[in-house]
Each structure stands twice: as structure tokens, then as C-alpha cells.
Amino acid sequence: MTIKLNNHTKAYDEAKKAYAQVVKNESSTPEQIETAWNSMQDELVNSLTTQITQAVQTQNADQTILATRGVNVLTSEETKFFNAVAQSDGFTDDIILPETTVDRIFEDLTTDHPFLSEINLQKAGLLTRIIKSDPSGAAVWGKVFGEIKGQLDAAFSEENVTQSKLTAFVVLPKDLEKFGPAWIESYVRTQITETFAVALENGFINGVGPIKDQPIGLIRDLEASVNPTTGHAKKAVAGTLTFADSKTTVKELSQVMEYLSTKSNDKSVKIEGKVVLVVNPTDAWAVKAQYTFLNANGTYVTALPFNLRIVESEFAEAKELIAFVNNRYDAYTAGGVQINKYDQTLALEDCNLYTAKQFAFGKAEDNKAAAIYTLSINTPEG
């Protein structure tokens, strides 16, 4: 059984939204971004502490019952590791988290955060290059003793990748001994998961590329020249979506599908069931309202044509929609999660501060893996 600390406070949700607004605004200063980020981290710590305080008594009461049922909250390695953390009031050395804890961090990223689940985030080891193949050329006809090297060169390609380092702060109370190892593991894992999720989601949508040590986001133009200061430019808008009525919706979305069904080299690609629409939460219900209807059984049904799915992200611009093919964006986290003591600044009286580091990479396969559309929805008056 894995302890979940995902019932966050309203204050944290509001701080997260505020950070998203600041980081999306290209005129925001580094100081404003840092202030919003620190406020979000403060509220995350408060949220986690509140959840643990409310639940620890119940957990202690249940522990005997769980033990009689043979339930192991943590592996023996994790229990030993986080017991040592409790005994020393924190991480005493620069260490790598147990692999099973890292696995759960990755699992939480891809199950608790819909966008990261849809973008096909993968965990890799040491990521330095990506080998890709063209299915249409990977198997070819030829003479029995004919030359095949040239055919393989055409079918397979190699791309060197530039990873970006992703750093999250981990704030641990100095009086950890009042919590058991399972709670400490959950506390650490949830802090890292939530902080990584916010950064990865923003990076995979808005990241401007290696110039700013970021992924190249879905909205970035891979064919335009790269500004040496600001990185990859934002794509031009591909069209407008109104969802005005059923007939209009089918026509508009068929044009989206048609655009995404070819690569930049004009080769066709199968996209059925793989296209995802990303919208800001402020627009999500307006969009859903346009294709929710009452069926013959008297039940309201919400369904888009072509098996399309909508996910919400605070890092998508309001009044815009991002359509992308979820298996045509390379999204990776790489390596283990390394914990380092952080004692340079931000000293906290009752807490110890650490940094959690991991590497990440994100880039679309080509410029037609994603497209931006303007939303122009007229909400009918009741």
C-alpha cells in the first residue's frame, strides 16, 4: 500500500495557478517568477504537513491491523532508508533515492497528472541519443545478395539529445522522529512528484529549448530560426475552432485531424485515437458544453468525434487550444533522483532544505506533431 498525499489545500491550488500565470507571461521578470515559485513551494509544504498531521493518528491506529493482514507499506530497503532519514533529521549525504521510490515518483507523474499521461512520458536511463525508424522503410524488398546498408540508412535515423536538469526543493521538518518512515517517504515523494509535474508540464508545453535549459515545448516552431536569447519562437496559429454546432464541430475537427495526419515531409501518419486537445481550465467547460447532449435514454453524454480527448492544463494559454499527436512528442525523464543538501540561501528555522535533481528531455518529432488554434466559443445565454 502506497500512501498518497494528493488532497491538496485550496491555498496550494491557488498558488499553483498564480505561478502558471506568471510563468506564461513573457514580460514577467526572473524575480517575479522566483517569488511565485517560492510561494507555490511554501504552500505545497504547508499542504503536505497539514495532510500528514490530520492522518498520522489514524495511520498509527490502523498500523496494527495492516500488519496482521501482511501489508508492507514500504519495501525493507525503503524502510531502512527512510528510518535513517528520520534518525538524522534529514538526508546526511548526497544520495540517490531507492529505485522503488523513484519508480513510484514516475508512476505518480503519469497517473495523477493527465497531461503527462497523455504526452507519453517515458523513463530512461542515461539518455544521450534517440534512435528512430520509419516503419515504411524498415522492411524492404530486394535481391537475395543485394546491398541493404543504404536501405537501412534511409529507414533509421539518430538524434543526439540535450538533456535539461530539473531541480526541485525538498523541505523536511527537523523533528522528523514523530513521523514513521512510510510518512517520510510519502512526504518526500509527493513533494518531488508535484514539483516535477509542474515543471515538466510547463516545459513540455511552453519550453523554449536548450538555450534556456528547457525542453522544446509543443507550441514552439521547429522550423523557424532560433533566437540566441529567447530560444524557439511560438508557432503561428493554424486556425479557429468554434464548436458552434454538431456539423460545424465535425468539420472543424476533421480539418485538425487532416493537418496532423501528415508529417512535415508530407508522409502520412496514423493518428486515430492518438490526438489530444489541451485547453486552459477556464475554457474547458465552455468546450465540453458544446458537445454534451441528452441521448435517447435521458442521459447526458459528453463525446467528441474522432475519439479525441481533452485535457486541462494551467500552462495552456486561455482562448487557445493545442492539438497534438501523443506518440509524436519525445518526452523523457532520465537517471535517478539525486538528493543534495541545500544550505546556500533560503535557510528555514524549523526545516532542512534539500534539492532533488533529475534530467529531462522533450521535443516534437517535427513541426506537424502539434498545432495551435484560437478558441472562439459563443456561450449561449440561459
C-alpha positions in Angstrom: 0.0 0.0 0.0 1.4 3.4 -1.0 0.5 6.4 1.0 -1.0 9.2 -1.2 -0.8 12.9 -0.2 -2.7 14.4 -3.1 -5.7 16.1 -1.3 -4.0 19.5 -1.5 -5.2 22.6 0.2 -7.0 25.4 -1.7 -4.1 27.7 -0.9 -1.7 25.4 -2.8 -4.0 25.2 -5.8 -4.3 28.9 -5.9 -0.6 29.4 -5.6 0.0 26.9 -8.4 -2.5 28.8 -10.6 -0.7 32.1 -9.8 2.7 30.6 -10.7 1.3 29.3 -14.0 0.0 32.8 -14.9 3.4 34.4 -14.1 5.5 31.9 -16.0 3.3 32.1 -19.1 3.6 35.9 -19.2 6.7 36.6 -21.3 7.1 40.0 -19.7 7.5 38.5 -16.2 10.8 39.2 -14.6 13.0 36.4 -13.1 12.3 37.9 -9.7 8.5 37.7 -10.2 8.9 34.1 -11.4 11.1 33.2 -8.4 8.6 34.9 -6.0 5.7 33.0 -7.5 7.6 29.7 -7.4 8.7 30.1 -3.8 5.1 31.0 -2.8 3.9 27.8 -4.5 6.6 25.7 -2.8 5.7 27.2 0.6 2.0 26.3 0.2 3.0 22.8 -1.0 4.9 22.2 2.2 2.0 23.6 4.2 -0.4 21.3 2.4 1.7 18.2 2.9 2.3 19.0 6.6 -1.5 19.6 7.1 -2.3 16.3 5.4 0.2 14.3 7.5 -0.9 15.9 10.8 -4.5 15.1 10.1 -3.8 11.5 9.0 -0.9 10.3 11.2 -3.1 9.4 14.2 -5.4 7.4 12.0 -2.4 5.7 10.4 -1.0 4.7 13.7 -4.3 3.2 14.8 -4.5 1.3 11.5 -0.9 0.0 11.6 -1.6 -2.9 13.8 -4.5 -4.0 11.5 -2.3 -3.6 8.4 0.4 -5.7 10.0 -1.9 -8.5 10.8 -3.0 -8.5 7.1 0.6 -8.8 6.0 0.6 -5.3 4.3 4.0 -3.9 3.7 3.8 -0.1 3.3 7.4 0.1 2.2 10.0 -2.3 1.0 12.6 -3.3 3.5 15.2 -1.2 1.7 12.9 1.8 1.7 12.0 1.3 5.4 15.7 1.2 6.3 16.5 4.2 4.1 13.7 6.5 5.5 14.3 5.3 9.1 17.8 6.6 8.7 16.4 9.9 7.4 14.2 10.2 10.5 17.0 9.3 12.9 19.3 12.1 11.4 16.6 14.7 10.9 17.2 14.6 7.1 19.5 13.4 4.4 23.0 13.3 5.7 24.9 12.8 2.4 24.3 13.4 -1.3 22.3 10.3 -2.1 20.1 8.6 -4.8 16.6 7.7 -3.7 15.8 4.0 -3.6 14.9 2.8 -7.1 11.4 1.7 -5.9 10.7 5.2 -4.6 11.8 6.7 -7.9 9.6 4.3 -9.8 6.6 5.5 -7.7 7.5 9.1 -8.4 7.4 8.3 -12.1 4.2 6.4 -11.7 2.5 9.3 -9.8 3.7 11.7 -12.5 2.0 9.7 -15.2 -1.2 8.7 -13.4 -2.0 11.8 -11.2 -1.3 14.3 -13.9 -3.5 13.8 -17.1 -1.3 15.9 -19.4 1.9 14.0 -18.6 0.0 10.7 -19.0 -1.3 11.8 -22.4 2.1 13.0 -23.7 3.5 9.5 -23.3 6.2 10.4 -20.7 8.8 7.7 -20.5 11.6 6.9 -18.1 15.0 6.3 -19.5 18.5 5.5 -18.1 21.3 7.8 -19.3 19.8 9.5 -22.3 22.2 10.8 -24.9 20.6 10.0 -28.2 17.4 8.7 -29.7 17.2 6.1 -32.5 14.1 6.4 -34.7 12.8 4.3 -37.6 10.5 4.9 -40.4 8.1 1.9 -40.4 7.6 2.2 -44.2 11.3 1.7 -44.8 12.3 -0.7 -42.0 11.4 -3.7 -44.1 12.1 -3.6 -47.9 12.2 -5.9 -50.8 15.5 -6.5 -52.7 17.8 -9.1 -54.3 18.9 -12.0 -52.1 22.5 -10.9 -52.2 21.8 -7.2 -52.8 23.1 -4.2 -50.8 20.9 -3.3 -47.8 23.1 -0.8 -46.0 21.7 2.2 -47.9 18.2 1.0 -47.3 18.8 0.8 -43.6 20.4 4.2 -43.5 17.2 5.6 -45.0 14.9 3.7 -42.6 16.7 4.6 -39.4 17.9 7.9 -38.0 19.8 9.0 -35.0 19.3 12.2 -33.0 21.6 13.5 -30.3 19.7 15.0 -27.4 20.5 17.8 -25.0 19.1 17.0 -21.6 18.0 19.7 -19.1 18.5 19.4 -15.4 15.3 19.6 -13.4 15.7 20.7 -9.8 13.0 20.6 -7.0 13.3 21.7 -3.4 12.6 19.2 -0.7 11.7 20.8 2.7 11.9 18.4 5.7 10.9 19.3 9.2 13.7 19.0 11.7 11.6 17.0 14.1 11.1 14.0 11.7 11.2 11.5 14.5 7.5 12.0 15.2 6.7 10.5 11.7 7.4 7.0 10.7 9.4 6.0 7.6 6.3 5.5 5.5 5.1 9.1 6.1 8.6 10.5 5.4 8.8 8.5 2.1 5.3 9.8 1.1 6.2 13.3 2.1 9.4 13.3 0.1 7.9 11.5 -2.9 4.8 13.8 -3.1 6.9 17.0 -2.9 9.2 15.8 -5.7 6.3 14.4 -7.8 4.2 17.6 -7.6 7.1 20.0 -8.2 8.5 17.9 -11.1 5.0 17.7 -12.6 4.5 21.4 -12.6 7.9 22.0 -14.2 7.6 19.2 -16.8 4.1 20.2 -17.8 5.2 23.8 -18.4 8.3 22.6 -20.2 6.6 20.2 -22.5 4.0 22.9 -23.4 6.0 26.2 -23.3 9.7 25.3 -23.1 11.9 27.4 -25.4 14.7 24.8 -25.7 18.3 24.3 -24.8 19.2 28.0 -24.9 17.2 28.4 -21.6 18.0 24.8 -20.5 14.4 23.7 -21.1 12.6 21.2 -23.3 11.2 22.3 -26.6 7.5 22.7 -26.0 4.5 21.7 -28.1 3.8 25.3 -29.0 7.3 26.0 -30.4 8.2 26.3 -34.1 10.9 23.8 -35.0 11.4 25.3 -38.5 11.8 29.0 -37.5 15.2 30.4 -36.7 16.2 30.1 -33.1 16.7 33.4 -31.2 20.1 33.2 -29.3 18.5 35.0 -26.3 14.9 33.8 -26.2 15.1 30.4 -27.9 12.5 28.8 -30.1 9.6 31.1 -31.3 6.0 30.3 -30.8 4.1 28.7 -33.7 1.7 30.7 -35.8 -2.0 29.9 -35.1 -3.3 27.2 -37.5 -6.9 28.2 -37.4 -10.0 28.9 -35.3 -12.3 26.5 -33.5 -15.8 27.5 -32.6 -17.6 24.2 -31.7 -20.7 26.1 -32.9 -22.9 23.0 -33.5 -22.5 19.3 -34.3 -22.0 19.8 -38.1 -19.5 22.6 -37.6 -17.6 20.7 -34.9 -17.2 17.7 -37.2 -16.0 19.9 -40.0 -13.5 21.9 -37.8 -12.1 18.9 -36.1 -11.8 16.9 -39.3 -9.5 19.8 -40.5 -7.4 19.4 -37.4 -7.1 15.7 -38.0 -6.2 16.2 -41.6 -3.5 18.7 -40.7 -2.0 16.3 -38.0 -2.2 13.2 -40.3 0.9 14.2 -42.3 4.4 14.8 -41.2 6.5 17.8 -42.2 7.9 15.7 -45.1 4.3 15.1 -46.3 4.4 11.4 -45.4 1.1 10.2 -43.9 0.9 9.1 -40.3 -1.8 7.1 -38.5 -3.3 9.3 -35.7 -6.6 7.6 -34.9 -7.1 7.6 -31.1 -3.8 9.5 -30.6 -4.9 13.1 -30.9 -5.2 15.1 -27.6 -6.6 18.6 -27.2 -5.1 20.7 -24.5 -7.0 23.7 -23.1 -6.8 26.0 -20.1 -9.2 25.1 -17.3 -11.0 28.4 -17.8 -12.0 27.2 -21.3 -12.5 23.5 -20.6 -16.2 23.7 -19.6 -17.1 26.0 -22.4 -15.7 23.5 -24.9 -17.3 20.5 -23.2 -20.7 22.3 -23.1 -20.6 22.5 -26.9 -20.5 18.7 -27.3 -22.6 17.4 -24.4 -26.0 16.2 -25.3 -29.0 14.3 -24.0 -29.3 10.8 -25.5 -32.4 8.8 -26.1 -32.1 7.2 -22.7 -32.3 10.5 -20.9 -28.6 10.5 -20.0 -26.2 13.3 -20.7 -23.3 12.2 -22.8 -20.1 14.0 -23.5 -18.3 12.9 -26.6 -16.1 14.4 -29.3 -15.9 13.0 -32.8 -12.8 11.0 -34.0 -12.1 9.7 -30.5 -10.5 12.9 -29.5 -9.7 13.6 -25.8 -9.4 16.9 -23.9 -7.0 17.5 -21.1 -6.7 20.6 -19.0 -3.5 22.5 -18.2 -3.0 25.7 -16.4 0.1 26.2 -18.7 -2.0 26.4 -21.8 -3.0 30.0 -22.8 -6.6 31.0 -22.3 -8.6 31.1 -25.5 -6.2 28.8 -27.2 -6.3 25.1 -27.9 -3.2 22.9 -28.6 -3.8 19.8 -30.6 -1.1 17.2 -30.7 -0.4 13.6 -31.6 0.6 11.9 -28.3 3.1 9.5 -29.8 4.9 12.1 -31.9 6.4 14.0 -29.0 9.5 12.6 -27.3 9.2 13.2 -23.5 11.7 11.6 -21.2 12.9 11.7 -17.6 16.4 10.2 -17.3 18.6 8.9 -14.5 17.8 8.5 -10.8 16.6 11.2 -8.4 19.6 12.7 -6.6 19.1 14.4 -3.2 21.6 17.1 -2.2 21.6 19.3 1.0 21.0 22.9 0.2 22.5 25.4 2.6 23.3 28.4 0.4 20.2 30.5 0.9 16.6 30.2 1.9 17.6 28.9 5.4 14.5 27.8 7.3 14.4 27.8 11.1 12.4 24.6 11.7 13.2 22.8 8.4 16.1 21.4 6.5 16.3 22.2 2.8 17.4 19.8 0.1 17.4 19.8 -3.7 16.1 16.8 -5.8 17.7 16.6 -9.3 16.8 14.6 -12.4 17.3 15.1 -16.1 14.6 15.6 -18.7 14.2 15.9 -22.4 11.3 17.0 -24.6 10.9 17.7 -28.3 8.3 17.0 -31.0 9.3 14.7 -33.9 8.6 17.5 -36.3 6.6 20.7 -36.7 3.3 19.0 -37.6 3.2 16.9 -34.4 1.2 19.8 -32.8 -0.8 22.8 -33.8 -2.2 25.9 -32.1 -5.8 27.0 -32.6 -7.7 30.1 -31.4 -10.9 29.3 -29.4 -13.9 31.4 -30.3 -16.9 30.0 -28.5 -20.2 31.8 -28.1 -21.7 30.5 -24.9 -25.5 30.6 -25.2 -27.4 32.5 -22.6 -29.6 30.6 -20.3 
